[in-house]
């Protein structure tokens, strides 16, 4: 299935934003494990980043789809925290 021109450009813009965020030194502390227009899964070393920084990363991801990030759950396993966010709206 071929995307329409506008949707294809939006998809490319989102991919470019995600790639740029991954290259940014400030975002290197939070890893994007899974991302789609439905949501995102992030993980980070608990001592190196906060849930607020993860919320901001998820919000940036979801805003690319015109949506807001909603925290579904957060799990801390020793020194690593994982959070699942839904993109809603």
N, C-alpha and C positions, 0 to 999 in steps of 0.2 A: 504494500500500500504506500503510495507516494503522499508525502505531506504537502499541504498547500504552501505557497511561497511565504506567507506571513508566519505560519506555524513552524516552517523549516528554519526561518531566521530566528524565531524565538527559541527553538531548540538549540541552535548553534550559539546563541547568546548565553543561554543557561550553561551549556557545556564550557564555554569560554570563561564564564564567571567562576564556575566550580574549579576549573583548572588554575585560574589565576589565584584563587583563594588558597589552593593547595601549595602554590609556589611562594606565597607570602610568608615571610619569617614569622609573623605574629600568629598565623593560623597553623603552623607546623606542630603545635602542641595538641591540636585536636584533629583526629582523623575521621574522615567520612567513610564509613564502612558500606553503607547502602544509601542510595539516593534515587528518588523518583518524584513524579508530581504528586504522589500520595503521601510522601514523608521522607524521613532520613533517620539513619542510625549512626550515632557518633560515639567515639570512645577517646579517652585521654587518661594520662597519668594524673591521679587525684591531686598530687602535690604541685603539679605544674599548671593546672587550669581549673576554672570554676564552672559550676552549672550556668552561671550568668553568661560566661563566654560561649559555652555550648549553645545556650538559647539564642545568642546573637548569631552564631554560625548557622543554626537551623532557620532562624528568621530570614537570613540572607538567602539561603537556599530556597525556601518556600516563596519568598517575595518574587523570585524569578518566574513563578507560575501565577502571580497575582493572588497569593494565598498567605495566610498567617500560620506560624508554627505553634502547635499545641503539644506540650510535653505529655507523653503517654505514660512513661515509666523511666525510672533511673535506678541503676543497680551498681553498687560498689563491691568489687571483689578484690580484696587486699589493696593493692596500689593502683588499680585500674577502675575507672568509672565508665559505664556504658549507659547511653540514654536513647530512647526511641521517641521520635517526634512525628506527628501527623501534620500534613499540610491541609488546612481547612479554609473554606471561604470561597 
